[in-house]
Amino acid sequence: MTLVAIAEADYVQVPIEPLDDTLPEDPEKIAEVIEKLETEMRDAARKFQFERAAELRDKVKGLRTKLVPL
């Protein structure tokens, strides 16, 4: 086994859950959802639940792209 194969075995692709399609179209409502998720994210980080915090961070990032399309 080569060193590259050993190093690649350490990485795992984490599936990202799709965003909930039932989100409101109103930007103010989306901003409220983002605020709630950010609060949950900080709480999870305080409890050392870093995987959950990262999941919430990714959801917030996805919502922000819906709020302000590139």
C-alpha positions, 0 to 999 in steps of 0.5 A, spaced: 500 500 500 502 506 498 503 512 502 497 516 498 492 510 498 493 510 506 492 518 506 486 518 502 483 512 506 483 517 512 478 522 508 470 520 508 465 524 503 460 526 508 453 526 505 450 533 505 442 533 506 438 537 501 435 543 504 428 543 506 424 545 499 418 547 504 422 553 506 418 560 505 419 564 499 419 571 503 426 573 505 424 575 512 422 568 514 428 565 511 432 570 515 428 568 521 430 561 519 437 562 519 437 566 525 434 560 529 439 555 525 445 560 527 443 559 535 442 552 534 449 552 531 452 556 537 449 552 542 451 545 539 459 548 539 458 550 546 456 543 547 462 540 543 457 537 538 462 539 532 459 535 527 452 537 529 454 545 528 458 543 522 451 541 519 447 547 521 453 551 518 452 548 512 445 549 512 445 556 514 450 557 508 445 554 503 440 558 506 444 564 505 445 563 497 437 562 497 437 569 500 442 572 496 443 569 489 450 569 486 
